[in-house]
Amino acid sequence: MRIIPSRTERRRHSRKYAEGEVAPHHSFYFRGPEGRLNLRAQNLILFMQLAEGVDEETWMYHLRRGDYSRWFRKVIKDKVLAARAAGVESMADVSAGDSRGLIAEAIKEHYTLPA
């Protein structure tokens, strides 16, 4: 018996990260610069929903610290998504609205999210 390697990239647990629930200690927490918030995103759907609603200061705080790409790389385990987010995080003059849109677009391209 011989195992034939796959010709397509494997995307293990992609539905889990889009819709499922990661443990509280692996969730993304929108806290903001002064720790006033404690909004938990335990999957990518909630991440996107919370991202739309957090204030610009909180969004930009996490963006400038590289928190989004770090979470995508370490918890979601998606190097491509993490690289896309890191690219947005490195844009010097990107606005909160534009950066949210770019990161949301990257997530949608990598994961099929329910309507």
C-alpha positions in Angstrom: 0.0 0.0 0.0 1.3 3.5 -0.9 0.0 6.9 0.2 -0.3 9.4 -2.6 0.3 13.0 -1.5 -2.6 15.5 -1.9 -2.3 18.0 -4.8 -4.3 20.6 -2.9 -3.4 22.5 0.2 -5.0 21.0 3.3 -7.0 23.5 5.5 -7.4 21.6 8.7 -10.2 22.7 11.0 -11.0 25.8 8.9 -14.7 25.5 9.8 -13.8 25.2 13.5 -12.0 28.6 13.4 -14.7 30.3 11.4 -17.8 29.0 13.3 -16.6 26.9 16.3 -15.3 28.0 19.6 -11.7 28.2 20.7 -10.9 28.0 24.4 -11.2 31.3 26.4 -7.4 31.5 26.8 -7.0 31.2 23.0 -9.8 33.7 22.1 -9.0 37.2 20.8 -10.0 39.9 23.3 -10.6 43.5 22.2 -9.4 45.4 25.3 -8.2 48.7 24.0 -5.3 50.9 25.2 -6.6 51.3 28.7 -8.1 47.9 29.1 -11.7 49.3 29.3 -13.1 46.6 27.1 -13.2 42.8 27.4 -14.9 41.7 24.2 -14.2 38.0 23.5 -14.0 36.7 19.9 -13.8 32.9 20.1 -13.9 32.4 16.3 -13.5 34.4 13.1 -17.2 35.2 12.7 -17.3 36.9 16.1 -14.0 38.5 15.5 -15.4 40.2 12.4 -18.6 41.2 14.1 -16.8 42.7 17.1 -14.3 44.4 14.8 -17.1 46.3 13.1 -18.4 47.6 16.4 -15.3 48.5 18.4 -14.2 52.1 18.5 -11.4 53.3 16.2 -9.0 53.8 19.1 -9.4 50.2 20.2 -9.1 48.8 16.7 -6.0 50.8 16.0 -4.4 49.9 19.3 -4.5 46.2 18.5 -3.6 46.9 14.8 -0.4 48.8 15.7 0.7 46.1 18.3 0.4 43.4 15.6 -2.2 41.6 17.7 -4.4 40.5 14.7 -1.6 38.8 12.7 -0.3 37.2 15.9 -3.7 35.7 16.7 -4.2 34.5 13.2 -0.7 32.9 13.2 -0.7 31.4 16.7 -4.3 30.4 17.3 -6.0 30.2 13.9 -2.8 28.7 12.6 -3.1 30.4 9.2 0.2 31.8 8.0 -1.3 33.2 4.8 -4.0 35.1 6.7 -1.4 36.2 9.3 0.8 37.6 6.6 -2.0 39.5 5.0 -2.9 41.0 8.4 0.7 41.8 9.1 0.8 43.7 5.7 -2.1 45.8 6.8 -0.6 46.3 10.3 2.6 47.7 8.7 0.8 50.3 6.6 1.8 53.6 8.1 -1.2 55.8 7.1 -4.0 53.2 7.0 -7.3 54.3 8.6 -9.3 52.2 11.0 -12.0 51.8 8.4 -9.7 50.8 5.6 -7.7 48.4 7.8 -10.9 46.7 9.0 -12.1 46.3 5.5 -8.7 44.8 4.3 -8.6 42.3 7.2 -12.2 41.4 6.7 -11.6 40.8 3.0 -8.6 38.6 3.8 -10.7 36.5 6.2 -13.5 36.1 3.7 -11.1 35.0 1.0 -9.7 32.3 3.3 -12.8 31.1 5.0 -16.3 30.5 3.7 -18.4 32.3 6.2 -22.2 31.8 6.4 -24.4 34.6 5.1 
